[in-house]
Amino acid sequence: MQRKQTAHITQANYSWSKSHKCFAVSVALLLLALSRPSLLLAQASHKQPFNQVGHATIYPQELPPVQLVFESAHVHDGFTRIRFLSGTKAYEIVTAYKLRRINPQSDSGGDKPDFNVPSLPLDRSRYFRIGHYNDSNGEHTLLFFIGSASASDTCPLLVIGFDSEAQPYKLLEKENLEVTFFRPSTVDKPALIIGKPTLSQIQSKNIENPMSGPYASTYDPFAVYVVPTSFEKATYSLEESRIYNRQHYFWAGPHSSESTLIYYNIPGRPRPFAAPASDLDKIIP
């Protein structure tokens, strides 16, 4: 109502051109919006409401306690926003991929969680796993979150770190990375996050129990990410990946391949070995 009166008074007392009138109305609308920011915020929140789906409290090394609140735009459908409350400070991180709570059992059964990494203790809230590492700035805490994976892909991963002021930041965020090991830092070596971006596909003549006899799997190397000593993002290391794969797997380059297979339980070959996929029928007749 107030906006209409302003426009009426302007037209009655001034003889402005059409362009001036448009300018005056635009200014009036802008001033009205700026004078009522709470209304704009309420409207923005109404477009995408977030619901709390869970919470947890952590005690980062050498930092005050931090309360975490997990929120989602859809009830009971994972979470895409994490709010961090520490004393009078509040932060939030919006995730690139939908995350979820860690299941108490794996999809294949058993009593181990589906995101089972012995070097990363599971928080009692089951929303994340916790890692610790040291550098010249002291001891630090990392939080490992996962999302849901499709049948043939690895799950999304988010690793959150905290700077010296307890402000959270994204240390590592990947659409597909199944963490298999976390190596804490030592005196002369940085902390490493190790995982597989892709899952291996098994080929075997034994359909019922494919790994009981000779079989082959696609080449899917581990990826190794180095945790920096400063509060920056972790980076993929080709050299560390080469070293780790040679020690624990095979190394035929950083990318997965269906043209290279890893052969297991082959008569006369006591150890697994890599060979072209074109040799499959010769090696496993």
C-alpha positions in Angstrom: 0.0 0.0 0.0 2.8 2.4 0.9 4.5 1.7 -2.5 1.3 2.8 -4.4 1.0 6.1 -2.4 4.6 6.9 -3.2 4.1 6.4 -6.9 0.9 8.5 -6.8 2.5 11.5 -5.1 5.4 11.4 -7.6 3.0 11.5 -10.5 1.0 14.4 -9.0 3.8 16.8 -8.1 6.5 16.1 -10.8 6.5 16.0 -14.5 9.1 13.4 -15.1 9.7 11.5 -18.3 8.7 7.8 -18.7 12.2 6.7 -18.1 12.4 8.7 -14.9 9.2 7.2 -13.6 10.6 3.7 -14.2 13.7 4.6 -12.4 11.8 6.0 -9.4 9.7 2.9 -9.1 12.8 0.7 -9.3 14.5 2.7 -6.5 11.3 2.5 -4.4 11.2 -1.3 -4.8 14.9 -1.6 -3.9 14.5 0.5 -0.8 11.4 -1.5 0.3 13.4 -4.8 -0.1 16.4 -3.5 1.8 14.1 -2.3 4.6 12.6 -5.7 5.0 15.5 -8.3 4.9 13.8 -10.6 7.3 11.0 -11.1 4.9 13.4 -11.9 2.1 15.2 -14.4 4.2 12.0 -16.0 5.3 11.0 -16.4 1.6 14.3 -17.9 0.7 14.1 -20.3 3.6 10.6 -21.2 2.6 11.8 -22.2 -0.9 14.2 -24.8 0.5 13.5 -25.8 4.1 16.0 -27.9 5.9 15.1 -30.5 8.5 17.3 -31.7 11.2 18.0 -35.4 10.8 20.6 -35.9 13.5 23.4 -34.4 15.6 26.7 -35.3 17.3 29.3 -33.7 19.5 33.1 -34.0 18.9 36.1 -32.8 20.8 38.8 -31.8 18.3 42.4 -31.9 19.5 43.4 -28.7 21.3 40.1 -27.1 20.4 36.8 -26.5 22.2 33.9 -29.0 21.8 32.0 -28.7 18.5 28.3 -29.6 18.1 27.3 -30.9 14.6 23.8 -30.7 13.3 23.0 -32.7 10.1 20.2 -31.3 8.0 18.4 -32.3 4.8 15.8 -30.8 2.5 14.0 -34.1 2.6 13.0 -35.9 5.8 14.8 -39.2 6.4 16.7 -39.0 3.2 20.3 -38.5 4.1 21.7 -35.0 4.6 23.3 -32.3 2.5 24.1 -29.6 5.1 26.2 -29.7 8.2 26.1 -26.9 10.8 28.9 -26.5 13.3 28.4 -24.8 16.6 31.4 -24.1 18.9 30.9 -21.5 21.7 29.7 -18.3 20.1 30.8 -19.4 16.6 28.6 -21.0 14.0 29.6 -22.4 10.6 27.9 -24.5 7.9 29.0 -26.6 5.0 26.8 -27.6 2.1 27.8 -30.9 0.6 28.1 -31.5 -3.1 26.7 -35.0 -2.7 24.0 -36.5 -0.4 25.5 -38.1 2.6 24.1 -40.7 5.0 24.5 -42.4 8.3 26.8 -45.4 8.4 25.0 -48.6 8.6 25.8 -50.9 11.6 26.2 -53.8 9.3 27.5 -54.2 5.8 25.2 -55.1 2.9 26.8 -58.5 2.8 25.9 -59.2 6.5 28.2 -59.7 9.4 28.7 -57.5 12.4 31.0 -54.9 10.8 29.8 -51.4 9.6 29.5 -51.0 5.8 32.2 -48.3 5.9 34.8 -50.4 7.8 38.2 -48.8 8.1 40.1 -50.0 11.2 42.4 -47.0 11.3 39.3 -44.7 11.5 37.2 -45.2 14.7 33.5 -44.9 14.2 31.8 -42.1 16.1 29.0 -43.4 18.4 26.5 -41.3 16.4 27.4 -43.4 13.3 27.4 -40.3 11.1 31.2 -40.3 10.5 34.5 -41.8 11.3 37.3 -39.9 13.0 41.0 -39.6 12.1 43.8 -37.8 13.8 47.2 -36.6 12.5 50.1 -34.4 13.6 52.0 -31.6 12.0 54.1 -28.6 13.0 50.9 -26.9 14.2 49.9 -29.7 16.6 47.4 -32.5 16.5 44.3 -32.3 14.2 41.0 -34.1 13.8 39.4 -35.2 10.6 35.8 -36.4 10.0 35.0 -38.9 7.3 31.5 -38.9 5.8 30.1 -41.2 3.1 27.1 -41.3 0.8 25.2 -44.1 -0.9 26.8 -45.9 -3.8 25.1 -47.5 -6.7 25.6 -51.2 -7.4 28.7 -50.7 -9.6 30.2 -47.5 -8.2 32.0 -46.5 -5.0 30.3 -44.1 -2.6 30.7 -40.3 -2.3 33.2 -39.2 0.3 33.6 -36.0 2.3 36.5 -35.3 4.7 36.2 -32.3 6.9 39.1 -30.7 8.8 39.3 -27.9 11.3 41.7 -25.0 11.3 43.4 -23.4 14.3 40.2 -21.4 15.0 37.9 -24.5 14.9 36.5 -23.4 11.6 35.6 -26.5 9.4 36.7 -26.8 5.8 36.5 -29.4 3.1 39.7 -31.3 3.1 38.6 -33.8 0.4 35.3 -34.2 -1.4 35.0 -36.9 -4.2 32.0 -38.3 -6.0 33.5 -41.8 -5.9 36.1 -42.9 -3.5 35.9 -45.9 -1.1 38.4 -45.3 1.7 40.3 -48.4 2.6 43.0 -47.0 4.9 44.1 -43.8 6.7 47.8 -43.5 7.5 48.5 -41.0 10.2 51.5 -38.7 9.8 54.9 -39.6 11.2 58.0 -37.4 11.9 59.0 -37.4 8.2 55.9 -38.5 6.4 52.6 -36.8 5.8 49.2 -38.3 6.6 47.6 -40.2 3.7 44.1 -41.0 2.7 44.0 -44.2 0.6 41.0 -45.6 -1.3 39.6 -47.0 -4.5 37.7 -44.7 -7.0 36.3 -47.8 -8.8 35.3 -51.3 -8.0 36.8 -54.3 -9.5 34.7 -56.6 -11.7 35.3 -60.3 -11.4 35.4 -62.7 -14.3 35.3 -66.4 -13.5 34.1 -69.7 -15.0 32.7 -70.7 -11.6 29.4 -68.7 -11.4 28.3 -70.0 -7.9 31.6 -69.3 -6.2 33.7 -67.2 -8.5 36.7 -66.8 -6.2 37.1 -70.4 -5.2 39.2 -71.3 -8.3 41.0 -69.4 -11.0 39.5 -66.0 -11.7 40.4 -62.5 -12.9 39.4 -59.0 -12.0 39.6 -55.6 -13.8 42.6 -53.4 -12.9 41.4 -50.8 -10.4 44.3 -49.1 -8.6 44.3 -47.4 -5.2 44.4 -43.6 -5.2 46.5 -41.9 -2.5 45.8 -38.4 -1.3 48.3 -36.4 0.8 47.0 -34.4 3.7 48.9 -31.1 3.7 50.6 -29.6 6.8 48.7 -26.4 6.2 44.9 -26.1 6.4 44.4 -26.7 2.7 42.8 -29.4 0.6 44.3 -32.9 0.2 45.9 -33.6 -3.2 46.2 -36.7 -5.2 49.8 -37.9 -5.4 50.9 -40.0 -8.4 54.2 -41.0 -6.7 52.5 -42.1 -3.4 49.9 -44.0 -5.5 52.6 -45.7 -7.4 54.5 -46.8 -4.3 51.4 -48.0 -2.5 50.0 -50.0 -5.4 53.3 -51.7 -6.0 53.4 -52.7 -2.3 49.8 -53.8 -1.9 48.4 -54.4 -5.4 49.7 -53.8 -8.9 50.8 -50.8 -10.9 49.8 -50.2 -14.5 49.0 -46.5 -14.3 46.7 -44.3 -12.3 43.5 -45.2 -14.1 41.3 -48.3 -14.0 41.2 -50.5 -17.0 39.2 -53.4 -18.4 41.9 -54.2 -20.9 44.3 -55.2 -18.1 43.2 -58.0 -15.7 44.6 -59.2 -12.5 44.7 -63.1 -12.4 44.3 -65.1 -9.2 44.6 -68.8 -8.2 46.2 -69.7 -11.5 47.8 -73.2 -11.4 51.6 -72.9 -11.5 51.4 -69.2 -10.5 51.5 -69.0 -6.7 51.1 -65.2 -6.8 48.5 -63.0 -8.5 49.8 -61.3 -11.7 48.7 -58.8 -14.3 48.1 -59.7 -18.0 46.1 -58.4 -20.9 42.3 -59.2 -20.9 42.8 -60.7 -24.4 44.7 -63.6 -22.7 41.8 -64.5 -20.4 40.7 -67.6 -22.3 44.3 -68.8 -22.5 45.0 -68.3 -18.8 41.6 -69.6 -17.6 40.5 -72.1 -20.2 
